[in-house]
Amino acid sequence: MDIYFDEEQLAVKYDEDIDNTLQWEDVTQISAYKVYTYPGEVTFLVFSARNGETIEASDEMSGWLELLGGLGNIFKLPAEWQELVADAEAGGEDVVLYTR
């Protein structure tokens, strides 16, 4: 499972045959949530588009750290957005980071 992105789009490869892409200009909301898994928690970012499509990326995917490092250059996010994601409670409410 891999995350790829550039200035124009996000692509998430879930397995050998499934790739999802989303143009940044189509993103209407970015939110984060955590779930309990064994042996800990998994953090997700959810990118919602105008057409109702969503793409999820998790901290278990390669490219996660690069996405976190570059996302603030693509979207106007709160200054403390990474802390908001880190502090989210597993099983709790989604944290909305961006809305257009």
C-alpha positions as CSV (number, residue, x, y, z in Angstrom):
1,M,0.0,0.0,0.0
2,D,1.5,3.2,-1.2
3,I,0.8,6.9,-1.3
4,Y,1.9,9.1,-4.2
5,F,1.3,12.8,-4.7
6,D,2.5,15.8,-6.5
7,E,1.2,19.4,-6.9
8,E,-1.8,18.3,-8.8
9,Q,-3.1,15.0,-7.4
10,L,-3.1,12.3,-4.8
11,A,-2.8,8.6,-5.8
12,V,-3.2,5.7,-3.4
13,K,-2.3,2.2,-4.4
14,Y,-4.1,-0.3,-2.2
15,D,-2.8,-3.5,-3.8
16,E,-1.5,-4.7,-7.2
17,D,-4.6,-3.8,-9.2
18,I,-6.3,-1.0,-7.4
19,D,-5.2,2.6,-7.7
20,N,-7.4,5.6,-6.7
21,T,-6.5,9.1,-7.7
22,L,-8.0,12.4,-6.8
23,Q,-7.2,15.9,-8.2
24,W,-6.3,18.3,-5.4
25,E,-8.6,20.9,-7.0
26,D,-11.6,18.6,-6.4
27,V,-10.9,18.1,-2.7
28,T,-13.7,19.7,-0.6
29,Q,-12.7,18.3,2.8
30,I,-9.8,16.7,4.6
31,S,-10.5,14.9,7.9
32,A,-8.6,12.5,10.1
33,Y,-9.5,9.7,12.4
34,K,-8.0,6.8,14.3
35,V,-9.1,3.2,14.9
36,Y,-7.9,0.6,17.4
37,T,-6.0,-2.3,15.8
38,Y,-3.8,-4.9,17.2
39,P,-1.2,-4.0,18.5
40,G,-2.1,-0.3,18.6
41,E,-3.8,2.4,16.6
42,V,-3.9,3.4,12.9
43,T,-4.4,7.0,11.8
44,F,-6.3,7.8,8.6
45,L,-6.6,11.0,6.5
46,V,-9.8,11.1,4.4
47,F,-9.9,13.3,1.3
48,S,-13.4,14.0,0.1
49,A,-14.2,15.3,-3.4
50,R,-17.0,17.3,-5.0
51,N,-18.4,14.2,-6.7
52,G,-18.7,12.3,-3.4
53,E,-15.6,10.2,-3.9
54,T,-13.3,9.7,-1.0
55,I,-9.7,8.4,-0.7
56,E,-8.2,7.3,2.5
57,A,-4.5,7.1,3.4
58,S,-3.2,5.6,6.6
59,D,0.0,5.8,8.6
60,E,0.7,2.2,7.7
61,M,1.2,3.1,4.0
62,S,4.6,4.0,2.5
63,G,4.6,7.7,1.6
64,W,2.7,8.7,4.8
65,L,5.4,10.9,6.2
66,E,6.0,12.6,2.9
67,L,2.3,13.3,2.6
68,L,2.3,14.9,6.0
69,G,5.3,17.0,5.1
70,G,3.8,18.2,1.8
71,L,0.1,18.6,2.6
72,G,0.6,22.0,4.2
73,N,2.1,23.3,1.0
74,I,-1.0,22.2,-1.0
75,F,-3.8,23.3,1.4
76,K,-4.3,26.0,3.9
77,L,-4.4,23.9,7.0
78,P,-4.4,25.0,10.7
79,A,-0.9,25.7,12.0
80,E,-1.3,22.9,14.5
81,W,-3.0,20.4,12.1
82,Q,-0.4,17.6,12.7
83,E,-0.9,17.9,16.4
84,L,-4.6,17.7,16.0
85,V,-4.2,14.5,14.0
86,A,-1.7,13.0,16.5
87,D,-4.0,13.9,19.4
88,A,-7.2,12.4,17.9
89,E,-8.7,9.7,20.0
90,A,-9.1,6.2,18.5
91,G,-12.8,5.5,18.0
92,G,-13.6,9.2,18.6
93,E,-14.9,11.9,16.4
94,D,-13.3,12.7,13.0
95,V,-11.1,15.8,13.1
96,V,-11.9,18.2,10.2
97,L,-8.7,19.8,9.0
98,Y,-9.9,21.5,5.8
99,T,-13.2,22.4,4.2
100,R,-13.8,24.2,0.9
